[in-house]
Amino acid sequence: MRRLVLSLLILSGIGFARAADSAPAHAWPLWDGKESVAEYAKRTGLEPSRTLDLGNGVTMEFMLIPPGKFTMGTPKPVPVDEDQFACQIAYGQLELAAGAGLVLNILVFALVRGIRARRWPQLSLVRLLLMSALGGIAIYGGVHWWKTAQELDTQRTQFRIDTERYQYAAANEKPAHQVTLTKPYYMSKFEVTQAQTKGSEGEGLLIVGDNLPATFGFFDLRSYLVSLNLKSKHKLRIPTEAEWEYACRAGTKSIYYSGETEQDLEQVAWTAMSDNKSVGPQPVGKKAPNAFGLYDMHGNMSELCVPIFLPGTAPAVDPKGLDVDYLILRGGDCLSGPSTCRSAFRGPKSRQEPNPNWKTLINSTEGLRPLMEVEESAP
């Protein structure tokens, strides 16, 4: 049986994910993070989503992930340029002082002339216009000073957050890299559910329910991918870490795609901090999705990904998956704390060898979110 499955894997060409060695001949436009995915899909002629019919009324929905650039991992904090801000603040203060001072001088001059002439002070049209211009300069300088001081406080706060984040991050999240993914792809809207794996070998479940996420052993995972590819005209595979993290972040740079705090995480994830901590995995799609329409990218089930290695700090384009005997878990799960649910967190390795007792395991939280490749030519 094992040889048969391995043969099917070779024939189907799925195995572990391999990103393209180079960009396609006709490059896809990169997503700028401003337009919606629906707008990008319309511009490029792609479907915003795809649905795979698994039979017996069961389907699997995939969401379009447009190609783009992102910072993978946890970046080193960049100190605030205090000198530049000091110059900008001083410039605003100078404008405020100069404008207000000149307006005051004009008023004093008019007042002195009025006293000497023993009449009410009078201002000519020219002086009124000059005072208006100088008043505008003073107001502009004051606003510039205020906004610069606010931006300085914001950057100081962000630097403190980035410093704590960097110190807190694991060594394998550093150094951060700018990664460019040049080709669009589709990711499953939800983690693979038990309804979508009926008849497969991966049945090591915490609790049973069609809409609950399924768990996978390494060998069972490959068998399941073979069955998916037999039902699809598009190639399905395990995402690489870069593809997973880019899809998870969905244009964000925060710790979680929902924000920086544990309260933000609670809006999108089931974790050990949630009310369900004594229950286990929850039905998929009950929390808020990210900007790409993907649910449960944080928490619920750790998702299996193909590991990648990025040496140094040089930017990477379509990084390849490593040919190794393990997978990496990403996204954290319902039994772990917020720290392991971070977008940049690289989880523990998952076993590769088939486990004859896999069906009896009751503590697994290893799930899967398949990737569907795009075969169409770029516009």
ABEGO torsion letter per residue (X at the ends): XAAAAAAAAAAAGAEBBBBBABBBABBBBBBAGABBAAAAAAAAGBBABBBBBAEGGBBBBBBBBBBEBBBBEBBBBBBBBAAAAAAAAAAAAAAAAAAAAAAAAAAAAAAAAAAAAGBBBBBBAAAAAAAAAAAAAAAAAAAAAAAAAAAAAAAAAAAAAAAAAAAABBAAAOBBBBBBBABBBBBBABBBBAAAABGBABABBABBEAABBBBBBAAAAAAAAAAAAAABABBBBBBBAAAAAAAAAGGBABABAAEABAAAAAAABBBAABAAAAAEBBBBGABBBBAAGBBGABEGBBBBBBBBBBBEABBBBGBBBBBBABBBBBGEBAABBAAAABAABBBBBBBABBBAAAAABAABABBBBBBBBBABBBX
